[in-house]
């Protein structure tokens, strides 16, 4: 019965995205909601206008599966969906600015992202503590530290997935790998809700990749990338981080290893150079690899392979029971 639950979650989320993307793509061209190439922006590597409407299909596909099969409480379900909608709205505004050849200010986005994270925290989905591997005692963190770590985690993962969305198939591929890993973790720990969320995210990501693989027919924009990052962060908080030991805290971090470690490097580099850390540029690893002479398909394949290695390492940690 449980296996059927996960199969249905996957099939429904995938099918909804597959069905919705074609009409949303046509609508984008009609209303000119497309990402136009810009010669003045190094990270814009596509050569023709691409629709920016995949985020709505992704959100609907996930939300339907989540509402149908999740065992989350009403408050937590409302918090996750409300936070998702906030990101979808501010992401849409940001994406609209892109269609006009402009950049939306970082501060309003940051405020909305933090607000979405606070909603999740207030619903009870938090990083509350961990088990001491030496004594076996559960160390409950002070409330203020629970708040800070929870907000930092959600905000951080949301941001790094968004920053990773710079090449056809990359953010979708990394999300599918990370969500698949978190699904295995949730299954092993008997966490049904986290498993449903994770397998639903795998479904929407794979369906999106059907249309976003090189050369992409559609983009999810900031609205979709921030949504995927937000849900990945929530899955980890609601699953892998629950009742974790010190070493097993690295399991979700490794599952998201490529975007986390790359963007930590980028943020530190920007800070040392005195540049705004939240401003998009072409310093991420996928752009650096492009400059070495690899083509976009090779870059995506290489980074997905590295992500799989990180994920396998996290699963080994899980199986070792650390």
Protein Blocks (a to p, Z undefined) as FASTA:
>chain_A
ZZmmmmmmmmmmmmmmmmmmmmmmmmmmmnopacdddfklmklmbfbdcdfklmmmmmmm
mmmmmmmmpccdfklmmmmmmmmmmmmmmmmmmmmmmmnopacdfklmmmmmmmmmmmmm
mnopacfbdcdfklopacdddfklmmmmmmmmmmmmmmmmmmmmmbghklmmmmmmmmmm
mmmmmmmnopaklmmmmmmmmmmmmmmmmmmpccdfbdebjmlmmmmmmmmmmmmmmmmm
gopafklmmmmmmmmmmmmmmmmmmmmmmmmnopafkbccfkbfklmmmmnopafklmmm
mmmmmmmmmmmmmmmmmmnoZZ
